[in-house]
Amino acid sequence: MPRFNERTRTAVKQPAPPAPAPESSSRPRATLALTSAATAVALMTYTAPMVTLPDVAADLHTPLSAQAWLLNGTPLGLAALLLVAGSLADDYGRRRIFVAGTLALGLTTALGALTSSTWLFTLARIAQGAASAALLASSLGLIVHAFPSPRGQLHATGVWGAFVSGGIAVGPLLSGAMPSWRVSYGVLGAAAVLVAALSARLLSESRAPRGGRPDLPGAVTFGLALVALVAALTLGRDGWLRAPVALLLLAFAVLLALFAVVERRSATPMIDLGLLRHRLFLASSSSGLFTGLAVIGLFSFLPALLQQTVGLSAMDTAWLFLLWSGLSFAVALQVRRLAGRVPPRWQLALGFLLHAAGVLTMLGSLDAGSWVRLLPGLVIAGVGSGLLNAALPLLAVESVPAARAAMGSGAQQTFRYIGSCAGVALTIAIATSSGSGLAHGADLAMLVSAGLALVAAASVVALRDR
């Protein structure tokens, strides 16, 4: 008995070995704040050229036919790498990929301010898109891990979606307020580096490893397919039946088929093609695609059209479009109150319908030279955009297993930025190829955008999960 008591006393005196630290986040609020801040900076960088496009084009001596590349560099990098970034985040650590992406965004954005030619600027924008892909794909994975309950995820993804709208709202305003577009890029680069430093200190790591190597062949074939598509749409403004356009479209189709073959044979594919059989995943992906085509594609080039037709300054244009993007932010922030009453699919359908109604309301405004006539349409479309930005991230994480949250986020956003690349190139091609002038071409682009939004609303309602 004494020996037993002595052992007991010894055991009590000796501290127990520390238990392995759980991978759950101990700072959910910090996780939400930092991922939302990084997302806002990424979207501010994305939308910065919206109101400065004429100044950037003049500074870099970019002809009208090549201006689509100035806008499409970032979405091209995003679309090409979002899927692989989501897989890397799940496999190797969401915090690690998030911090690396945010730091790279800061550095590449600062370098973009120093470029002196169209192609160097475009390459910098593609690098910004690749960095943004890393932080965007991993951010939702971090959020889902930090907020494990459905109610917590609903609140957190709603806030995150609101910061998507907030970044879109503040980006053009910041660019218009700065002395030059180069200064605005320097400020955004510094902001991204600051968020990266705080994230490295405060965020907790999480992962859901599958084993195997990253799907680099899939990333290469997918990226080349997107380059071919964007190049075809950019060249199409000078004639859709020309041989280079046809060859580029054929290359896109071949590379896309090759990507599907690579994904089926890969042990760790960028995207599980079997998910395409699930209607909820299809609804998420198609909604992202049409958001890029109909919404981002039009509103990325409409500010430049407004400056060239109505004669507004960059700052005046930024304030005007703050009505659209600011309402989008406010609505996205409040949509979480619809939890349990309105499914995300119906929110998306209503968002697309409101976008179509708002765009149709703006028809004829540029031809009349009246920015006042744009106001009702910007209000209606802004509410619709807010519904889309709130519902898209929630549907993205609902459409895949929880362990693949980053991949689900990456897939939906990939389709979104594929649509954005195609939408920007298509909008510029339609608006600038009209023989009746830019104002008439803008009306044609608005009609196409509204039609695409109506198709999107119908498709998301039809893709009902069984």
Beta strands, then each sheet from edge to edge (+ up, - down):
end
